[in-house]
Amino acid sequence: MTSITHRIAALFRIKADKALDRAEDPREVLDHSYEQQLQMLQRVRRGVADVSTSRKRVELQVNQLQQSTGKLQDQAQQALAADREDLAREALTRRTAVVSQITDMREQQTSLQAQEEKLTLAAQRLQAKVDSFRTRKETIKATYTAAEAQTRITEAVTGIGEELGDVGLATRRARDKTEQMQARAGALDELIASGALEDATLPAGHDDIQAELERVSAGQHVEIELARMKAQLPAASTAAAVEGPQAPKNPPDQEATS
C-alpha cells in the first residue's frame, strides 16, 4: 500500500511539474524578480532615510545641550558674583552632566554617520545591480520572444504544432483508410472476375457458365457484323484490297532505250 501511495505521489508531482512548466513564462518570472529587486532597493533607501533622520535628531539634541552648557556656565558665574557658591556649584555640576551627555551623543552621531554612509554605498551598489539586471532582463525577454515566434513559425511550416499536428494526423488516417478501401475494392473485383464471388447486381440465377456463353455469343455477333460490313464495300475497292498494290510500269523513254 505504501509503494502504491509513493507511486501516486510521484506521478502527481511529475504531472504538476509538467503543468507548471507549460504555464511558466520566463518573461513573467524575470519581471517578478525585477519587481522584487526594486522593492529591496526601496527598503534600503528607506533605511538610509531613517538613519539620516536619527542622525539629524541627535545633531539637534547636541546643539541644544551645547546651548545648555553655555547657559549653565553663565549661571555659575552669576551665582559667584552674588556670593552664592552653592548655586554656582549646582550649576557647574549640571553643566558637567550635560557635557557627558554631549560626549555620548556625539559618539552616537558618529556611529549613525558611519551607518548612513554604509547604507548609502549599499544602495548605490544595489541600484547598479538592479539596472544591470533590468538590461539583461529585457535582452533575455527579447531573445525568448524571438525564439518563441520562430518556434511557432517552424511548427506551422512543418505541421508539428498541436493544432496542425491534429490536422496532419487526421489527414494520415484519411489517406490510410482510402488506401485500405481501394485495396479492398481491387481484391473484390479480382474475386468476382475469378468466380469466387458473385456480382449481386446481376439477375438471379446468372452463373459463371452463362456469363462465358454470353461472351462467346457476343464475339460471334461481332464477326458476323464485320463480314456484313465488308460485303457492302464497292467491288473495286474489294479487289484492290484483295490483290494488293501493283508495281509501277516502266516509262516510255526507258523502253525505247532498251
C-alpha positions as CSV (number, residue, x, y, z in Angstrom):
1,M,0.0,0.0,0.0
2,T,2.8,2.4,0.8
3,S,4.5,1.6,-2.5
4,I,1.3,2.5,-4.4
5,T,0.9,5.7,-2.4
6,H,4.5,6.7,-3.2
7,R,4.0,6.0,-6.9
8,I,0.8,8.0,-6.9
9,A,2.5,10.9,-5.2
10,A,5.5,10.7,-7.6
11,L,3.1,10.7,-10.6
12,F,1.2,13.7,-9.2
13,R,4.5,15.6,-8.8
14,I,5.5,14.8,-12.3
15,K,2.2,15.9,-13.8
16,A,2.2,19.0,-11.6
17,D,5.8,19.9,-12.8
18,K,4.8,19.4,-16.4
19,A,1.8,21.6,-16.0
20,L,3.8,24.3,-14.2
21,D,6.5,24.1,-16.9
22,R,3.9,24.7,-19.6
23,A,2.3,27.5,-17.6
24,E,5.5,29.2,-16.6
25,D,6.6,32.2,-18.8
26,P,10.2,33.2,-18.4
27,R,9.3,36.8,-19.1
28,E,6.9,36.9,-16.3
29,V,9.5,35.3,-13.9
30,L,12.1,37.9,-14.9
31,D,9.6,40.8,-14.4
32,H,8.7,39.4,-11.0
33,S,12.4,39.1,-10.0
34,Y,12.9,42.7,-11.2
35,E,10.0,43.9,-9.1
36,Q,11.4,42.1,-6.0
37,Q,14.8,43.8,-6.5
38,L,13.1,47.2,-6.8
39,Q,11.3,46.6,-3.5
40,M,14.5,45.6,-1.9
41,L,16.2,48.8,-3.2
42,Q,13.3,50.8,-1.8
43,R,13.7,49.2,1.6
44,V,17.4,50.1,1.6
45,R,16.6,53.6,0.6
46,R,14.1,53.9,3.5
47,G,16.7,52.6,5.8
48,V,19.2,55.3,4.7
49,A,16.5,57.9,5.2
50,D,15.7,56.6,8.7
51,V,19.3,56.6,9.8
52,S,19.8,60.0,8.3
53,T,16.8,61.2,10.3
54,S,18.1,59.8,13.5
55,R,21.5,61.4,12.9
56,K,19.9,64.8,12.3
57,R,17.8,64.4,15.5
58,V,20.9,63.6,17.6
59,E,22.7,66.5,16.0
60,L,19.9,68.9,17.1
61,Q,20.0,67.5,20.6
62,V,23.7,68.0,20.8
63,N,23.2,71.6,19.7
64,Q,20.6,72.1,22.3
65,L,22.8,70.6,25.0
66,Q,25.7,72.8,23.9
67,Q,23.5,75.8,24.4
68,S,22.5,74.5,27.8
69,T,26.2,74.2,28.9
70,G,26.7,77.8,27.9
71,K,23.7,78.9,30.0
72,L,24.8,76.9,33.0
73,Q,28.3,78.4,32.8
74,D,26.8,81.9,32.8
75,Q,24.5,80.9,35.8
76,A,27.5,79.7,37.8
77,Q,29.3,83.0,37.2
78,Q,26.3,85.0,38.2
79,A,25.9,82.9,41.4
80,L,29.5,83.5,42.4
81,A,29.0,87.2,41.8
82,A,26.0,87.1,44.1
83,D,28.1,85.3,46.7
84,R,26.1,82.1,46.2
85,E,28.7,79.5,45.9
86,D,26.2,76.7,46.5
87,L,24.2,77.8,43.4
88,A,27.4,78.1,41.4
89,R,28.4,74.6,42.4
90,E,25.0,73.2,41.4
91,A,25.2,74.9,38.0
92,L,28.6,73.6,37.4
93,T,27.5,70.1,38.4
94,R,24.7,70.2,36.0
95,R,27.0,71.5,33.3
96,T,29.4,68.6,33.8
97,A,26.5,66.1,33.4
98,V,25.4,67.9,30.2
99,V,28.9,67.8,28.8
100,S,28.9,64.0,29.5
101,Q,25.7,63.6,27.6
102,I,27.1,65.6,24.7
103,T,30.1,63.3,24.5
104,D,27.8,60.2,24.4
105,M,25.5,61.7,21.8
106,R,28.5,62.7,19.6
107,E,29.6,59.1,19.7
108,Q,26.1,58.1,18.7
109,Q,26.1,60.7,16.0
110,T,29.4,59.3,14.6
111,S,28.0,55.8,14.6
112,L,24.9,56.9,12.8
113,Q,27.0,58.8,10.3
114,A,29.0,55.6,9.6
115,Q,25.8,53.5,9.2
116,E,24.4,56.1,6.9
117,E,27.4,56.1,4.7
118,K,27.4,52.3,4.6
119,L,23.8,52.1,3.7
120,T,24.2,54.8,1.1
121,L,27.0,52.8,-0.6
122,A,24.9,49.6,-0.4
123,A,22.0,51.4,-2.0
124,Q,24.3,52.7,-4.8
125,R,25.7,49.2,-5.4
126,L,22.2,47.6,-5.3
127,Q,21.0,50.3,-7.8
128,A,23.8,49.4,-10.2
129,K,22.9,45.7,-9.9
130,V,19.2,46.4,-10.5
131,D,20.0,48.5,-13.5
132,S,22.2,45.8,-14.9
133,F,19.6,43.1,-14.2
134,R,17.0,45.2,-16.0
135,T,19.2,45.4,-19.1
136,R,19.8,41.6,-19.0
137,K,16.1,41.0,-18.4
138,E,15.0,43.0,-21.4
139,T,17.6,41.3,-23.6
140,I,16.5,37.8,-22.4
141,K,12.9,38.7,-22.9
142,A,13.5,39.9,-26.4
143,T,15.5,36.7,-27.2
144,Y,12.8,34.5,-25.8
145,T,10.1,36.3,-27.7
146,A,12.1,35.9,-31.0
147,A,12.7,32.2,-30.3
148,E,9.1,31.7,-29.4
149,A,7.9,33.3,-32.7
150,Q,10.5,31.3,-34.7
151,T,9.3,28.1,-33.0
152,R,5.7,28.8,-33.8
153,I,6.5,29.6,-37.4
154,T,8.6,26.4,-37.7
155,E,5.8,24.4,-36.2
156,A,3.3,25.9,-38.6
157,V,5.5,25.2,-41.6
158,T,6.4,21.6,-40.5
159,G,3.0,20.8,-39.1
160,I,4.3,19.7,-35.7
161,G,2.2,22.1,-33.7
162,E,-0.6,20.9,-31.5
163,E,-3.4,22.2,-33.8
164,L,-1.7,21.4,-37.1
165,G,-0.4,18.1,-35.6
166,D,-4.0,17.0,-35.2
167,V,-4.8,18.1,-38.7
168,G,-1.8,16.1,-40.0
169,L,-2.9,13.0,-38.0
170,A,-6.4,13.2,-39.4
171,T,-5.1,13.5,-42.9
172,R,-2.9,10.5,-42.5
173,R,-5.8,8.5,-41.1
174,A,-8.0,9.5,-44.0
175,R,-5.3,8.6,-46.5
176,D,-4.7,5.2,-44.9
177,K,-8.4,4.5,-44.8
178,T,-8.7,5.4,-48.5
179,E,-5.8,3.2,-49.5
180,Q,-7.4,0.4,-47.5
181,M,-10.7,0.8,-49.2
182,Q,-9.0,0.9,-52.6
183,A,-7.2,-2.3,-51.9
184,R,-10.4,-3.9,-50.7
185,A,-12.3,-2.9,-53.9
186,G,-9.5,-4.3,-56.0
187,A,-9.5,-7.6,-54.2
188,L,-13.3,-7.9,-54.5
189,D,-13.0,-7.2,-58.3
190,E,-10.4,-10.0,-58.6
191,L,-12.6,-12.4,-56.7
192,I,-15.7,-11.6,-58.8
193,A,-13.6,-12.0,-62.0
194,S,-12.3,-15.3,-60.9
195,G,-15.8,-16.5,-60.0
196,A,-15.1,-16.9,-56.3
197,L,-17.7,-14.2,-55.6
198,E,-21.0,-13.5,-57.4
199,D,-22.0,-10.0,-58.6
200,A,-25.1,-9.2,-56.5
201,T,-26.2,-6.6,-59.1
202,L,-26.7,-9.4,-61.8
203,P,-30.1,-11.1,-62.2
204,A,-30.8,-14.1,-60.0
205,G,-29.7,-17.4,-61.4
206,H,-27.0,-15.9,-63.5
207,D,-23.9,-18.1,-63.1
208,D,-20.4,-18.1,-64.5
209,I,-21.2,-20.6,-67.3
210,Q,-23.9,-18.4,-68.6
211,A,-21.6,-15.5,-68.5
212,E,-19.0,-17.3,-70.5
213,L,-21.6,-18.3,-73.1
214,E,-22.7,-14.7,-73.4
215,R,-19.2,-13.6,-74.0
216,V,-18.8,-16.3,-76.8
217,S,-22.1,-15.2,-78.4
218,A,-21.0,-11.6,-78.3
219,G,-17.8,-12.5,-80.1
220,Q,-19.6,-14.3,-82.8
221,H,-22.0,-11.4,-83.3
222,V,-19.0,-9.1,-83.8
223,E,-17.6,-11.4,-86.5
224,I,-20.9,-11.6,-88.4
225,E,-21.3,-7.8,-88.3
226,L,-17.8,-7.3,-89.6
227,A,-18.4,-9.8,-92.6
228,R,-21.6,-7.9,-93.4
229,M,-19.8,-4.6,-93.5
230,K,-17.1,-6.0,-95.8
231,A,-19.8,-7.3,-98.2
232,Q,-21.3,-3.9,-98.6
233,L,-18.0,-2.3,-99.8
234,P,-17.6,-1.5,-103.6
235,A,-16.2,-4.2,-105.8
236,A,-13.2,-2.2,-107.0
237,S,-12.2,-1.4,-103.5
238,T,-12.7,-5.0,-102.6
239,A,-10.5,-6.2,-105.5
240,A,-7.8,-3.7,-104.7
241,A,-7.9,-4.7,-101.2
242,V,-7.6,-8.4,-102.2
243,E,-4.8,-8.0,-104.9
244,G,-2.8,-5.5,-103.0
245,P,-0.7,-2.7,-104.6
246,Q,0.9,-3.4,-108.2
247,A,4.4,-2.5,-109.3
248,P,4.6,0.7,-111.5
249,K,5.2,0.3,-115.2
250,N,8.4,1.5,-116.9
251,P,8.2,4.9,-118.6
252,P,8.2,5.0,-122.4
253,D,11.6,6.6,-122.8
254,Q,13.2,3.8,-120.8
255,E,11.5,1.2,-123.2
256,A,12.8,2.9,-126.3
257,T,16.3,3.0,-124.9
258,S,16.2,-0.7,-124.1
